[in-house]
Amino acid sequence: MPLDSLFFPKAIGVIGLSARPGSWGSRVVEILRSGGFGGELYAVEPRNRDVDLPILDDLAESGKLLDVLVVAVPAEAAIEVIERARRGGVGAVVLFSSGFAEDGADGRERQQRLREAAGDMPVLGPNCLGVISKPASANVTTTAYVARPAPPPGPVSLVSQSGAVGFVLASLLDARGVGFTYYASVGNEACLEVTDIGGYLVERPDVRVLGLYVEQIRDPEALERLGRRAVELGKRIVVLKAGASEAGQRATLSHTAAVAGDQLLFDALCRDAGIVVAEDDESFADLVVALQREVSLPPRPNIAVLSMSGGAGAIIADRLAALGAEVRPLSGKTRDRIEELELAGVASTDNPIDLGGQFYRSSDAFGQLLALLDEDPEVDGVVCCFTFGDLFPELYRDLAEKIAALDSPSWLVWACPPPGALVGTPPGVVYPSIAGLIRALPGVIRPAQLDVEIGEQDVSAAVELLKPHTGVVTEIDAREVLRELGVRYVDTAVAGEDLPPADRYVVKIDSPDAPHRARLGLVKLGVAASDVSGTCAELLARAGELGLAGARAVIQPQLAHQGEIAVGAVRDPHYGPALLIGPGGSRVEEEGLARQVLRLPARPGAIARALADAAPQLSTVEFAAVLARLGELVVRVPALAELDINPLLLTTDGAPVAVDSLIVVSEEA
């Protein structure tokens, strides 16, 4: 979407100017003037004619003169203003007014009328804090943030659904010596969404990193397209998302659907699209700093660590190990070459290298040391850590330049720097704390890839088995579908049939009314063969008391195993179908545990990678083919809403065996 009028205005009009001190309209004019805006400023249809601006009396007649119209009038009046602005040919509108979708049902209806009034005219807002374009000296905002000293603009742009949070993130970047070039607060996104603004900015040649703050993703596909476009252009996107999981807001029957919340699915979308997800505001700022440079590290990088303190080097080594990086001893050849350098006060030439507190006395030799590490093919990156530098800040700046010039990805932790010392240092190189660098590195470590050939998956037989079903497909029927997909399933008998041989059995009730039968006391473990008949009768009586329809008792051998996982699928109304692999058994819904999510359709390598992370003891290639068929079934059957295999036992011979399952087929689809 072309948004040059919004970001490069030559003429700005303000409607809603007031003689009252501090009013939003007056505040915008004040900030535009103090910020050096060199274009035309107009008062549009002012009630008070005593204004120090040229006046446009008829918006519908003169709107074509305006690149941007700032609207600071009450909500109901704003709708009529927007309609006349569109008819008048205004380039774009910044709508500060509140009282729209954030204000209940009446507000949502008002926002719909606003959208209709705007037509195809770009409108930022409502309920926003405006737009800032530093190249145009256009601070179309009311925030006091713009009065603060700021670093020079860098190749960074920010787009935020919350104006206040957006400026907090900008302040965190300022503290790291990084200034943004463009900023937009989208507010309620009645017309322009985060992805519309982001799509414009990512094409700008002066933008390398796009930072997004979002609370709700209205169009996941648009976000995915934005991420993929950034990758095509060699640019990076960092996103910070707030908002509670939506898993608890929808009715679910399977464990998979219960845990496959908004954040997990959002993270999976971002991973697929090449977007980096920040955990919090500090990590957001640190990631944005790092991604200003086009550097990357291999999946398990070997890092050389240099510090003026053995303790700092040890802390960095520990934190790198927690990220999956290595700090391996240097090769004998590299250590011999380091010994030849005239380094003053070096305490250790192992890795981490302890340079001692007097390293600055031999800064030339330090540059040679960096060159040696850069030439070592076993070293993937270099991290240096120095403190304070109040007595010789220019020396630290020179060291930062040397580090930035290395071919290997390298960084300087300048801990506790003097105020303002980081401004002007090489972009993406210098961090004021160890924690800041560690938060940033996940954005530059490339994810591990597995090359797996699976081939075309035929799931037609499983599709046919599902056709007669709607609602809950219980284990007796679900296991047949899974067997067609290649899932190894435990031998299962219905009460009255011959029992499979076993030392002990599991007896449970199968009923569409009891998807979580263990919670109802309808599962018995460790049952001896002689007790199976009595246990079946006991559980069937319990099912009768609960009024469960179609209740049957099923019996399975109780298998020895070395672990258990859960594998499932969910069809989210917002993000689409996905597979999920995570902890199984009683821990299936436990919060805080790692889970792998694959949006469908998924590449074979991505499936194998997720399996390797979730259950390294599995035969990755063999079971990846099973999951590929499972994913293909979900794609082929739009009515398949939820699917659970829980638990999938990892038996003592390493083979995965399903011992419980559930499928939910939507009646609406």
N, C-alpha and C positions, 0 to 999 in steps of 0.2 A: 504494500500500500504506500503510495507516495505521500510523504509527510513533510516535505520541504517547508511548507507554509508554517508548520508548527515549530520546527527546529531552527529555521533560518528566516524569521519574519523581518520584513522591512517596515511594516506598519502594524501597530497594535492599538486596538480600541478597548476601552473599559466601560462597561455598563454597570451601574450600581455605585457610582462615585457618591460619596457622602461627605458632608462637612464635618461629620463626627470624627474626632481624632481616633486613629487606630482602626477605622473601618477597613474591610478587606480590599475594597476597590482602591481607596487612597493608599493603602499599604503597598499594593502592587505597583502603583505609579512611583511611589517613593523608592522602592527597591530597584525598579527598572532604571531610574535616573541615577541612583548612587552606584549601580553596577555598570554604568557606562554604555547603556543601550543607545546606539547612534541613529536608530530609525525614527519614524514618525510615531507620536503618541497622540491619541484622540480621546476626548470625553464623548461617549455616545449617549445621546438623549438624556443629558443630566437634568435633574430637577433643579439643582442649584446652578444657575448660569454663571456664578462667580467662581469659575475654575481657571486655573493657570494652564489651560490646554486648548488647542483648537477643538471645535465642537462639530460632531456629526448629528444632525437633528433627526434624520430618518434612516434607520438601519436598513430597511428594505430597499431604499433608494441608493444608499451610499456604501452598503456592505462590501461591494466589490473592491473598495479601496483598502480593505483590511486583510492582512494575512492571518492575524489572530484576533479573535474577540474574547476578552476576559469577561465572564458573567459572574456577578456577585450580587444576585437578587434572590428573593425567596423562591422556593421550589416551584410553586404554581405559576408565578410570573416568568420563571426561567423557561418553561416549556414554550410559551408564546414568543419569547425572545429568540429561542433557538429556531423556531419555525420561520421567523422573519429574517434571521441571519442566513438561513439556507436560501430563501428566496432572493436575498440581497447579494448573494455570491461571496460570502465570507469564506476565507480559505480554511480556517480551523477554529475551534472553540475550546477554551479552557473554562470548565464549569466548576466553580468552587462550591456552589450551593449544595446543602444537604437536604434531607427530607424525602429521599427517594427509596430505593430498594432496602436500605438499612432500617427503614422506618415502618416495617410491617406490611400488611396486605395493601393498605391505601398507598403506601410508598412504592410498592412494586407495580401497582397499576399506574401510578404517576410516571414511573421510569419507563414503562412500556409506551406511554404517550410521548415521552421525551424522545425515545428511540424513533418513533414514527415521525416526529417533527423534524428530526435531524436528517432523515433520509441517508444519502451517501456522504454527507458532510462530516469530516472527522471531528469528533467531540471527545475531549479528554475529561474524564469524570463521569458523573458528578461526585461530590464529596471527596475531592482530591486536593493535593497541595501543589499542583501545577507542574511546570516543565522548566528545565534549565538547560540552556545551550551556551556553553562557554565560548565556542568560536563566534557565535553571534552576539555575545555579551547580553543575552536575553534571559534574565532571571524572572520568569513569569511565575512568581510564587509569593507567599506571605511569610515564609518561615524566617526566624531570626538566624538560622544557621548560616545564611549567605553573608552575614556581616562578619563572620569569623575569618581569621587568616587561614588560607588553604594552600596546599602545595600546588605547583603548576599542573595543569591538566595532563593526565596520562592517557594511554590507550584503553580506557575503561569507561563503560557506561552502566548506569543503574536504572532498573525499571522495577517499581514496587507497587503492590496492591495496598500497602499502608504507607501513607506519606511520612508519618512520624518514624516508623521503623526504617524506612529507606534512608532518611537523613541520619539516623543512628549509625547505619552501616557506612554511610559516607564519612561520618566522623571517625569511625574506626579505621577506615582507609587513610584519612588525613593523618592520624597518629602514626601510621606506618610510612608516611612520606609519599603516599600515592593519591593524586587528585583525579577525580572523574572529569570526563569531557561532556557527557550528556546525562541528564537525569529526568525521569518522568514518573509522576505519581498517578496511577490510573484510577484510583478510587473504586467506584462501583462497576466500572467497565460497561457502562450502558452501550457504548458504541465501539470504542477502542479498547482492546484487551491487551494484556501483557504481551501476548504473542504477536499482535499487530505492531506494537511499538518495537519489540525485540526484532521482528523481521525487518523493519526499516533500519535499525541501528546496526545489525550484524553485517549489513551490506556496506556500511560506511568504511572508507579506507583508513580513517583515524581511530577505528575501534578494533581492538584485539581481544578484549575480554568483556563479555556481557554478564552482569550480575543481576539476578532476579530474586525478588522476595515475593512469595505467593502464599495465600491462605486457602485458595480454592482454584482448582484447574477446571475451567469450564469446557475446554476443548483439548483433551489429551492428544489427539492426532495432530493438532496444530503445534503443540509443544514438541512433539516428536519430529515433525517436519522442520521446525526451527533448529533443533539440535543437529539434525542431519545436514542441514544447510551450513551451519557453523563448521562442522567437520569438513565439508567440501571446500570451504574457504580457508581452512587451516586456522580457525579461530576457536575459542573456548567459551563455554557457558557454565557459570556456577549458579546454583539455585539453593535458596534456603526456604524450606516450606514449614509453615506452622499449621496447626489444626489437628483436632483429635481424630483418631482412627474412625473410619466409617463402618468398621466391621460390626460394632455393637448397635448400629442404627438400622440394620436390615435383618429380617428374620432368616435364620440359617438352620439347616438340619445337619450338615456335615461339619466335622472338625476343621477341614480345610477352609471352608467358607468362613468359619468363626475366626480364624487367625489371619486370613488373607485380607487385611485391612487396607485402608487407603494408602498409608505410608509405604508398605511393602510393595504394592503394585506401582505406586508412583516411583519408587526407587528403581524398580525393574524397567519401567519405561525410560527413565533417565539414563540408566546404564546402556540400554539398547541404542539410545539416540546420541551417546557420547557426551551427555551432560553430567557434570560433577555435582553431587549433592553434598551440601555442607550440613554438619550436625547442629551448629549454633552460630551466633553472630560472630564470635571470634574466629572460628574456623572458616566462615565465609570470607572474612577480610583476609586471612592468611592465604587461602586458596586463590583469591583474586590477585594478590601480590605475586604469587608464584607463577601463575599462568600468563603473566605478561610476556614471559619468554617462551620460545618454542623449544622446550627441552622435555625429554622423557627418559625414564629409567626402565630397565627390563623388569620382569615380574619379581625376581628375587635378587635385587641388586647387591653388589659388594661395594661398600662405602669406605673410603679412607677418611678418618676423623683426625683433625688437628686441633689442639687447644693449648691455651696457656695455663691450664689447670688440669691435673690428672683426674680430679673429681668431676669436672665438667665433661671431659672426654668419656668417662665411664657412664655418666647419665645419658649422654647422647647415644652411646653404644647400646645401652639397655632399651632406650626408647625406639631405636631403629630396629632392634630385634623384635620388639612387639609389633612392628609394622610388617614383619616378614623379610626385612632386609638383613644383610650380613655385614659384619665388621671382621673380616678374616685377616690373619697375619699377612704382612706384606711378603712378597717373594724375596728370596735371598738376593737376587740381582738388584732389586730396587733398594733393599736395605743397605747393601754395600755402597750403592751410589749415594744414598743419603749420608752415610758415614763420611764420605769424601767432602761434603759441603762444610763450610765454616759457619755452623749454626751455634750461636752463643747460648749456653745454659740449657741445652736440650736434656731433659730427664729420661726420655724413652723414645726410641725410634721404632718401636713396635706399633701396631695399630690397635687402639688410638695412639697417635704420636703426641707426647707431652713436650711442648716447646719451652715450657718454663716461663717465668714472668719477665724475662729479659729478651724475649725473642725480637723485640723491636730494634735492638742494637744491630741486628744483621738482617735488615729487611730485604736486601738484594738476594741474600742466600735463601730467604723465605720464598722469593719469587722462583728461584731455581728449584726449590723443593716442590712447589706446586707444579712446575713443568715436568719433573720426574714422575709425579703421581699421574699427571695427565697422559704421559706416554705409556704407562703401565697397562697392558691389555687386560689385566685381571681386575683393574679398578674401574667401576662403572660410574662413580661420582665421588665428590669431595665435599666434606662439611668442615668448616673452620669455626672456632668459637673463641672470641676475645671479649674482654670486659672493659667497661668505662671508656677509656680513651680521651678523657678530658684534657690531658696534657699534650696530646698529639693527635687530634681528630683528623688532620690531613693525612697522616700516615695510614690511619684506618681506611680513609676514603681511597687512598692509593691501593691498599690491599684489596679493597672491594673491586676496584677496576681490574686488578690482576686476576682475581677469582672469576669475574664475569667474562674475561677473555679466554678462559680455558675451553677446550673442545668438550671435555667431560662436563656433564651437569654439576654445578658446584654452587655452594651457598656460604654466606658468612652470617653467623649469629653474633651480632654486636650487642651483647647483653648490657643493660643499663647505660645506654648511650646518653650523651649530653642532649638537652632539649633541642629539637630541630635538626639533630645531626643526620638523620636518615634522609632528609629532603635532598634531592639531587643525586643520591646514590644510584647505581645501575638498577634499572627496573627488574624486580623479581629476584634479586640476589641477596639483599640484606634483611635480616629479621632481628627484632629487639629481644627475642627470648628463644630458648630451646623449644619450649612448648609451641610457639608460633610456627617454627619450621616443621616440627613433627606433624602439626595439624595440616600443613600445606602439602607434604610429600605424597599422600595418597592421590592427589590430583595429577601427579607427574609419573607415578609408577604404572606402567602398562599392565592391564589385567592378563593373567595367564590364558593362553589359548590351547585347545586340544584339536588336532586335526583328526576327525573321525569320519569315516565313510560308512553310512548306514544303508543307503539305497532307498528305493521307493517302498512305502509301507502300505500293504493291502489290508484294510480294516472292514471290508464289505460284509464279512460274516458277522462281525460284532455289531455293525450298524443294523443288520437284519434282526439280530437278537433283541435289540433295544426297541424296535418299531412298535411292538404291541403295548409298551409300558408307558404309563404316566404316573406322576407322583413319586413316591419312595419305592425304589427297586431294592428289595432287601437282599441279604447276603446270598441266599439260595440261588436267586436268579443273577445277581451281580457277579458272582464267581464265574458263571458260564461266559459272560461277556469278557471278563478279564482273562480267562483261559484262552479265548480266541485271540487276544492281543499278545499272548505269549507269557502272561504272568503265571509263575508256578504257584499253585494254590494247594494248601493243606487238604488231605483227604477229608471229606465231610460226609456224614451220614445223618439222615433224618430219623427221629425216634421210630423204632420198629424195624429199621434196616440193619443189616449185618454191620458190626463195628469194624473199622480198620484196626489192624494190630497196633497196640501201644501199651506202655506201662501205666500211664495216667492219661486222663481225658479232660477236655474242656467241654462243659455243657452250657448251652445258652438258648435263649428264646429268639426266634426270628419272627418279627411282626412289623408291618409298615408303620404302626403306631409307636414303635419303640426304637427310633434310630440310635439312641444312646442307652442301650440296655444295661450296661454296667451301672449306670447311675440309678437305675430302678431295681438293682439287686437281682438282675435276671441273667447273671453269668456266674458259673461255679468253676473253679480251677482245681486241678489235682484230684479229680474224681477217679476212684478205682473202677475197674470194669464191672465188678459185682454191684457197685452202687449206682451205675449209670441209669438203670430203669427207674429207681426211686427218685433220683435227682431230677430226671425229666418230669416225672409226675409232680414233684414239688414245685418246679419252676412253671409248669403249665397251670397249676392251681394259682400261683401268684399272678400269672398273666390274666387269668380269668377274673381275679379280684380287681385287677386294674382295668378291666374291660377292653383289653387289646384285641383288635380284629386280626383274624387269620393267623393266630399264634401257633408256631410249630417249634418243637425242641430239636436242636441240631447238636451233633456230637463230633468232636475233632480230637485227634491225638494232641497232647500237650508236648510241644517240641522244645528240645534244648537249643539254646541260641546264645550268641555272643553280643548281641545288640539288637536294637529295633529302631526303625524309622517310620515315618508316615509319608505317603505319596498321595497327592490328590490333585484335583482340578476344580476351578471355579470359573464361572462366567460373570464377571463384574459388569453392571450396567454402564459404568463409566469408562473403565479401562479395557473391557473385553475379556476374552478367555485367557487363562493362565494355568500353568502347572506349578505346584508347590512341593518342595521336598524339605523335611525338617524332622525334629525329634518325634518319636512315636510312642505308642503305649499311653501311659497315664500322663506323660509330659507333653502330649501333643498340643495342648492349648496353653502351656506355661509361658508366661510373658518373659521377655528378655533373652530368649534363646535364638541362636542363629538359624535362619531359614533361607532357602534358595527359591527364588521365584523366577519363572520363565514365562514371558508373555508369548502367546501362540499366534501364528506358527513360529517355532523356535528352530534355530540352526542346530544340526547334530553336534557340532563342537561346543555350543553353549550348553546343550543338554549334558554332554559328557563332563564338562567343566563343573556344572552344578552338582552332578553326582559325585565327582571326585572330592568336592568340598564337603558335601553332606555325609558321605559314607565311603571313605577311602578304601575300606576293605572289600567293597563290591567289585565285581568284574565290570569295569566301567563301560567297555564297548558293548558287551552283551546286553546289559540292562539298559544302556542308552537306547538301544534299538527298541526295547519294550516301551520305554517312555515316549519314544518318537511315535510309536503306534497309538499309545494312549493320547498323546497330543493331537494326532491326526483324527482320532475318533471325536474328540471334543470339537475340533474345527468342522468336521463333516456333519455333526448332529447339533444344530443350533438349539434344540430343546434340552440338551444335556446341560443342566444348570450347576450341579455339584457332583463330585465323585471323591470317595475316600478309600484308600487302602491303609488301614491302621489297626494293628501294626503290621508292617512288613518285617518279618523276623530275619535277621542275618544269622543263619544257622552255622553250626560249628564247622561245616565243610565249605563255608563261604558263600553258599547259594542263598539268594533271597526267596523267602516263602511268605505269601500272603496268608493271614489267618483271620482276617475280618475285612469287610468291605460294605460299601453303601453307594448307591447312585440315586440322584434326584433328577427326574425328568420333568421339566416345566410343562404345565398344562396349557399355559398361555401361548407358548412358542408355536 
